[in-house]
Amino acid sequence: MLECESRKPANKMSVAVRPLGEFLLAVALLGVLLVVPAATTNDAEVPDLAGRWRSKSSNALTPDSSSTCHELPQQKAPQHVATAANLTKPAPPARVALYMVTTGSYDDPTPTYNCADVMNQMSQPFRSRYHVSCLAVVDSHASARRAAETGWTPVLYPPTPESQRQQRRIKITGWNSSEIDGFDIAVYHDGKAGLYGRFGNSSEDICFLERKLAPSLDLVANGSVDLVVYAHEDRSSTAEELHTVTCLQLCSTESLTKVRMLHLAHGYPDRAGLADTSNLVWRAKGRSPALSLGMSAWIDAIETTGCMRDQLTFEYAMWKHKVRYQLLPNRMRPFVTVREHVLPRTRFYTDHSGNTRMFRSDMFPSICFVVDIPFVISTPMPNSVVADSATPPGQ
């Protein structure tokens, strides 16, 4: 009896405690189910069963399907918390105007490459630093159409009888001051220039161009210099260029005399080397007064002397106005000559009466030997095949 009596209270207690324990356990499980989703619903990324990270907006793995736990991205900070990443934004890419000028009929106005396609195939690091616009300055609607068909934005200029003078001025100063000032950097190359590479296929040519062009853009973008040019392949001084131009009769005797007098009058030392001005990289927006004065002096010297060979006065103008520029080796030139001029060069000679006459270089080629002192072996041109006054179509 005592044994039975002792069990009765125990049985009553177990009946009372068991429902209470089951109730508390159910409440605890329900709380876990409610709390855990609340902690993960607002996260941008959640781990899946494979231990990788998956964006909630898609089933794609980030960064790729081979990610491991050691490669997981760091958790993003809440948006209301200010972090260095939130306060610092990447700088926008510098705006670059890549332009060429093919006014007149001296050069073929059809571009040598599709500029838009080339720039779209540049690497992502390059495109994140530089946004390149391709601009072709032309003077006819037909040339504008050809430029547009090959990935260039045409800039149409009215034609002029002095197309070569116009070409030089636009090349050196830009086509419109207010428009060119909207770009951070300007890159120029001749109409006969194009891409080149080591292996001959397009992708390698583009990579080769990027390796050449990026260092020059960096020099101007970071403020090291205002202008980048490239050394001449064959000559290394203005005097050598002057000898060659004289020898090949590429400018009149009168204009070459003016070039010499200009150099002598200002004491130009001619110790800066010789630039091949078929490629130019210069600061457009916010350019220094020295660069503006130097470029103006350059085109003024060309027009004042009447000799369109702009390499004769480039170093002089930069030296006179103390322009900060860099003469890089010729191997660093981004664009190279890939075709010849359409029209032959115009050459000059002085007849027995002292009059300047012109002839086409393909009609009566001169034999020129450049040694210590240049000289020319040529036959006087008959008056019937020369023009007394005409604008030379070539440089």
C-alpha positions as CSV (number, residue, x, y, z in Angstrom):
1,M,0.0,0.0,0.0
2,L,2.8,2.4,0.9
3,E,4.4,1.6,-2.4
4,C,1.1,2.3,-4.3
5,E,0.5,5.4,-2.3
6,S,4.0,6.6,-3.0
7,R,3.5,6.3,-6.8
8,K,0.3,8.3,-7.1
9,P,1.8,11.7,-6.4
10,A,4.6,10.9,-8.9
11,N,2.1,10.0,-11.6
12,K,0.2,13.2,-11.0
13,M,3.4,15.3,-11.3
14,S,4.5,13.7,-14.6
15,V,1.1,14.4,-16.0
16,A,1.4,18.0,-15.1
17,V,5.0,18.6,-16.3
18,R,5.0,16.8,-19.7
19,P,2.5,19.1,-21.4
20,L,4.4,22.2,-20.1
21,G,7.8,20.8,-21.3
22,E,6.4,20.1,-24.8
23,F,4.8,23.5,-25.0
24,L,8.1,25.3,-24.1
25,L,10.0,23.1,-26.6
26,A,7.5,24.1,-29.4
27,V,7.8,27.7,-28.5
28,A,11.7,27.5,-28.7
29,L,11.6,25.8,-32.1
30,L,9.1,28.4,-33.4
31,G,11.4,31.2,-32.2
32,V,14.3,29.7,-34.1
33,L,12.3,29.5,-37.3
34,L,11.2,33.1,-36.9
35,V,14.6,34.6,-36.0
36,V,16.9,32.9,-38.4
37,P,15.2,34.0,-41.7
38,A,14.9,37.6,-40.3
39,A,18.7,37.6,-39.9
40,T,19.4,36.5,-43.5
41,T,16.5,38.0,-45.5
42,N,18.2,41.4,-45.9
43,D,21.7,40.1,-46.8
44,A,22.7,40.7,-50.4
45,E,24.3,37.3,-50.6
46,V,23.6,33.9,-48.9
47,P,25.6,30.7,-48.9
48,D,24.1,27.8,-50.8
49,L,24.4,24.1,-49.9
50,A,27.6,23.7,-51.9
51,G,29.4,26.3,-49.7
52,R,29.7,28.9,-52.4
53,W,28.2,32.3,-52.7
54,R,25.2,33.0,-54.9
55,S,23.4,36.3,-55.6
56,K,19.8,36.2,-54.5
57,S,18.7,37.8,-57.7
58,S,20.1,35.0,-59.9
59,N,21.4,31.5,-59.7
60,A,24.9,32.5,-61.0
61,L,27.8,32.0,-58.8
62,T,30.1,35.0,-58.0
63,P,32.8,35.3,-59.0
64,D,32.7,32.0,-60.8
65,S,31.6,28.4,-60.2
66,S,35.1,27.4,-59.0
67,S,35.0,29.8,-56.0
68,T,36.0,28.3,-52.7
69,C,35.4,29.5,-49.1
70,H,38.8,31.2,-49.0
71,E,37.7,33.3,-52.0
72,L,34.5,34.6,-50.6
73,P,33.9,38.3,-50.9
74,Q,33.8,40.3,-47.7
75,Q,30.4,41.0,-46.2
76,K,29.0,44.3,-47.3
77,A,28.5,47.0,-44.6
78,P,25.0,48.2,-44.0
79,Q,24.0,51.1,-46.3
80,H,23.5,53.5,-43.3
81,V,27.1,53.0,-42.2
82,A,29.6,55.4,-43.8
83,T,32.7,53.5,-45.1
84,A,35.8,54.5,-47.1
85,A,34.4,52.6,-50.0
86,N,31.2,54.6,-49.9
87,L,32.9,57.9,-49.6
88,T,35.6,57.4,-52.3
89,K,34.3,57.0,-55.9
90,P,36.5,56.1,-58.8
91,A,37.5,59.0,-61.0
92,P,35.7,59.2,-64.4
93,P,37.8,58.3,-67.4
94,A,39.7,61.2,-69.1
95,R,38.1,62.3,-72.3
96,V,40.4,61.9,-75.3
97,A,39.9,63.3,-78.8
98,L,41.7,61.1,-81.4
99,Y,41.6,63.1,-84.6
100,M,43.1,63.3,-88.1
101,V,42.8,66.0,-90.7
102,T,42.4,65.0,-94.4
103,T,41.3,68.2,-96.1
104,G,42.1,68.6,-99.8
105,S,43.2,65.7,-102.0
106,Y,46.8,65.2,-100.8
107,D,45.8,62.3,-98.6
108,D,43.2,59.6,-99.1
109,P,40.3,60.7,-96.8
110,T,39.3,57.1,-96.2
111,P,40.6,56.1,-92.7
112,T,43.1,53.2,-92.6
113,Y,41.3,51.5,-89.7
114,N,37.9,51.4,-88.0
115,C,38.5,53.6,-84.9
116,A,35.3,52.7,-83.0
117,D,36.0,49.0,-83.3
118,V,39.6,49.4,-82.2
119,M,38.7,51.5,-79.1
120,N,36.0,49.0,-78.1
121,Q,38.5,46.2,-78.1
122,M,41.0,48.0,-75.8
123,S,41.4,46.4,-72.4
124,Q,39.1,47.2,-69.6
125,P,41.8,49.0,-67.5
126,F,42.5,51.3,-70.5
127,R,38.8,52.1,-71.1
128,S,38.4,52.7,-67.4
129,R,41.0,55.4,-67.6
130,Y,40.4,56.9,-71.0
131,H,37.3,57.4,-73.1
132,V,38.4,58.0,-76.7
133,S,36.3,59.8,-79.3
134,C,37.3,59.3,-82.9
135,L,37.0,62.5,-85.0
136,A,37.9,62.9,-88.7
137,V,38.2,66.5,-90.0
138,V,37.2,66.5,-93.7
139,D,36.0,69.0,-96.3
140,S,33.6,67.1,-98.4
141,H,30.4,65.1,-97.9
142,A,31.8,62.1,-99.6
143,S,34.8,62.0,-97.2
144,A,32.4,62.5,-94.3
145,R,30.4,59.4,-95.4
146,R,33.5,57.3,-95.7
147,A,34.7,58.4,-92.3
148,A,31.3,57.6,-90.7
149,E,31.3,54.1,-92.3
150,T,34.7,53.3,-90.7
151,G,33.9,54.3,-87.1
152,W,34.9,57.9,-87.1
153,T,32.7,61.0,-86.3
154,P,33.1,63.4,-89.3
155,V,33.8,67.0,-88.6
156,L,33.0,68.8,-91.8
157,Y,34.9,71.9,-92.8
158,P,34.3,74.1,-95.9
159,P,36.8,73.5,-98.7
160,T,39.4,76.1,-99.4
161,P,42.0,76.6,-102.1
162,E,44.7,76.5,-99.5
163,S,43.9,73.1,-98.2
164,Q,47.4,72.3,-97.0
165,R,47.6,75.5,-94.9
166,Q,44.1,74.6,-93.5
167,Q,45.3,71.1,-92.7
168,R,48.3,72.4,-90.8
169,R,46.3,74.9,-88.8
170,I,43.7,72.4,-87.7
171,K,46.4,69.8,-86.9
172,I,48.2,72.1,-84.6
173,T,45.5,74.2,-83.0
174,G,42.4,72.0,-83.3
175,W,39.3,72.5,-85.3
176,N,37.3,74.6,-82.8
177,S,38.7,76.1,-79.7
178,S,35.5,75.7,-77.5
179,E,34.9,72.1,-78.8
180,I,38.5,70.9,-78.4
181,D,38.6,72.4,-74.9
182,G,35.9,69.9,-73.9
183,F,38.4,67.1,-74.1
184,D,41.1,66.5,-71.6
185,I,43.7,65.2,-74.1
186,A,44.0,65.4,-77.9
187,V,45.8,62.8,-79.9
188,Y,46.6,63.5,-83.6
189,H,47.9,61.3,-86.4
190,D,48.4,61.9,-90.1
191,G,45.8,60.6,-92.5
192,K,48.3,58.1,-94.0
193,A,49.0,56.6,-90.6
194,G,47.4,53.5,-89.0
195,L,48.0,50.5,-86.8
196,Y,50.9,48.2,-86.8
197,G,51.9,45.2,-84.7
198,R,54.3,42.3,-84.4
199,F,52.1,39.5,-85.6
200,G,49.9,41.0,-88.3
201,N,46.5,40.1,-87.0
202,S,44.0,42.7,-85.7
203,S,43.9,41.7,-82.0
204,E,47.7,41.9,-81.7
205,D,47.8,45.2,-83.5
206,I,45.3,46.6,-81.0
207,C,47.3,45.3,-78.1
208,F,50.4,46.8,-79.6
209,L,48.7,50.1,-80.0
210,E,47.6,50.2,-76.4
211,R,51.1,49.4,-75.2
212,K,52.3,52.4,-77.2
213,L,49.5,54.9,-76.6
214,A,48.8,54.4,-72.8
215,P,52.3,55.6,-71.6
216,S,51.9,58.8,-73.6
217,L,48.4,59.5,-72.3
218,D,49.6,58.8,-68.8
219,L,52.4,61.4,-69.1
220,V,49.9,64.1,-70.1
221,A,47.1,62.9,-67.7
222,N,49.3,63.0,-64.6
223,G,50.7,66.4,-65.4
224,S,54.3,65.3,-66.1
225,V,54.3,67.2,-69.5
226,D,51.9,69.1,-71.7
227,L,52.9,67.5,-74.9
228,V,54.3,64.2,-76.2
229,V,56.1,63.8,-79.5
230,Y,58.2,61.1,-81.0
231,A,61.8,61.2,-82.4
232,H,62.3,61.2,-86.1
233,E,63.4,57.8,-87.5
234,D,66.3,59.1,-89.7
235,R,67.3,62.6,-88.5
236,S,68.1,64.1,-85.1
237,S,68.3,67.9,-85.5
238,T,66.5,70.8,-87.2
239,A,69.6,71.5,-89.3
240,E,69.5,68.0,-90.7
241,E,65.9,68.4,-91.6
242,L,66.6,71.8,-93.2
243,H,69.4,70.2,-95.3
244,T,67.1,67.4,-96.5
245,V,64.2,69.7,-97.3
246,T,66.6,72.0,-99.2
247,C,68.1,69.0,-101.0
248,L,64.8,67.6,-102.1
249,Q,63.5,71.0,-103.0
250,L,60.4,70.6,-100.8
251,C,60.1,74.3,-100.1
252,S,61.0,77.4,-102.1
253,T,64.4,79.0,-101.7
254,E,62.7,82.1,-100.4
255,S,60.8,80.3,-97.7
256,L,63.8,78.3,-96.5
257,T,65.8,81.5,-96.2
258,K,63.0,82.9,-94.0
259,V,63.3,79.7,-91.8
260,R,67.0,80.1,-91.4
261,M,66.7,83.8,-90.6
262,L,63.9,83.1,-88.0
263,H,66.2,80.6,-86.2
264,L,69.2,82.9,-86.3
265,A,67.3,86.0,-85.2
266,H,66.2,84.3,-81.9
267,G,69.4,82.4,-81.3
268,Y,67.7,79.0,-81.6
269,P,70.4,76.5,-80.3
270,D,69.0,73.4,-82.1
271,R,69.9,70.9,-79.3
272,A,66.4,69.4,-78.7
273,G,66.5,66.6,-81.3
274,L,64.0,66.3,-84.1
275,A,60.4,65.3,-83.7
276,D,58.4,63.3,-86.3
277,T,55.2,65.4,-86.0
278,S,52.9,62.8,-87.6
279,N,51.9,61.8,-84.1
280,L,51.0,64.3,-81.3
281,V,49.6,63.9,-77.8
282,W,48.8,67.1,-76.0
283,R,46.7,68.6,-73.2
284,A,43.5,70.1,-74.5
285,K,41.4,71.1,-71.5
286,G,43.2,73.4,-69.0
287,R,46.4,73.6,-71.1
288,S,49.1,75.9,-69.9
289,P,49.8,79.3,-71.3
290,A,53.2,78.1,-72.5
291,L,51.6,75.3,-74.5
292,S,49.1,77.7,-76.1
293,L,51.8,80.1,-77.0
294,G,54.1,77.4,-78.3
295,M,51.4,75.9,-80.6
296,S,50.4,79.4,-81.8
297,A,54.1,80.2,-82.5
298,W,54.5,76.9,-84.4
299,I,51.6,77.6,-86.9
300,D,52.6,81.2,-87.2
301,A,56.1,80.3,-88.2
302,I,54.8,77.9,-90.8
303,E,52.5,80.5,-92.3
304,T,55.0,83.4,-92.0
305,T,57.8,81.6,-93.8
306,G,55.6,79.9,-96.3
307,C,57.3,76.5,-95.9
308,M,54.7,73.9,-95.0
309,R,57.3,71.4,-93.6
310,D,56.2,71.8,-90.0
311,Q,59.1,69.8,-88.6
312,L,61.4,72.7,-89.5
313,T,59.8,75.0,-86.8
314,F,58.4,72.7,-84.1
315,E,61.4,72.5,-81.8
316,Y,62.0,76.2,-82.3
317,A,58.5,77.2,-81.2
318,M,58.6,74.8,-78.2
319,W,62.0,76.1,-77.2
320,K,61.0,79.8,-77.5
321,H,58.0,79.4,-75.2
322,K,59.6,76.9,-72.8
323,V,56.9,74.2,-73.4
324,R,57.1,71.2,-71.2
325,Y,57.2,68.4,-73.7
326,Q,58.6,64.9,-73.9
327,L,60.4,63.5,-77.0
328,L,60.0,59.8,-76.8
329,P,61.9,57.3,-78.9
330,N,60.5,56.5,-82.4
331,R,59.7,52.9,-81.3
332,M,57.1,54.3,-78.9
333,R,55.1,56.0,-81.7
334,P,51.5,54.7,-81.5
335,F,50.6,55.1,-85.2
336,V,52.9,54.4,-88.1
337,T,52.8,55.2,-91.8
338,V,50.9,52.5,-93.7
339,R,50.4,54.1,-97.1
340,E,51.7,56.9,-99.2
341,H,50.2,60.3,-100.1
342,V,47.7,60.3,-102.9
343,L,49.4,63.2,-104.8
344,P,53.1,63.4,-105.4
345,R,55.0,66.1,-103.5
346,T,55.4,69.5,-105.0
347,R,59.0,70.6,-105.5
348,F,60.4,74.0,-106.0
349,Y,63.3,75.5,-107.9
350,T,64.5,79.0,-108.8
351,D,64.9,79.7,-112.5
352,H,67.7,81.9,-114.1
353,S,65.5,85.0,-113.7
354,G,65.1,84.4,-110.0
355,N,61.5,83.3,-110.2
356,T,60.3,80.4,-108.0
357,R,58.7,77.6,-110.0
358,M,57.1,74.4,-109.0
359,F,57.0,70.9,-110.5
360,R,55.7,67.5,-109.4
361,S,58.2,65.1,-108.0
362,D,57.0,62.2,-110.2
363,M,57.5,64.2,-113.4
364,F,61.2,65.2,-112.9
365,P,62.7,63.4,-109.9
366,S,65.8,65.0,-108.5
367,I,68.8,63.0,-107.5
368,C,69.8,64.1,-104.0
369,F,72.8,63.2,-102.0
370,V,72.8,64.3,-98.4
371,V,76.3,64.4,-96.9
372,D,77.9,67.1,-94.8
373,I,76.7,69.7,-97.2
374,P,73.6,68.9,-99.2
375,F,73.6,69.5,-103.0
376,V,71.2,68.7,-105.8
377,I,71.7,67.4,-109.3
378,S,68.7,68.4,-111.3
379,T,67.8,69.6,-114.7
380,P,66.1,73.0,-115.2
381,M,62.4,72.5,-115.8
382,P,61.0,73.8,-119.1
383,N,58.6,76.7,-118.6
384,S,55.9,74.7,-120.3
385,V,55.6,72.2,-117.5
386,V,55.7,74.4,-114.5
387,A,53.3,76.8,-112.8
388,D,54.3,80.3,-111.9
389,S,51.8,80.4,-109.0
390,A,49.9,77.6,-107.4
391,T,49.4,76.3,-103.9
392,P,51.5,73.2,-103.4
393,P,49.1,70.3,-102.9
394,G,51.6,68.3,-100.8
395,Q,53.9,68.8,-97.9
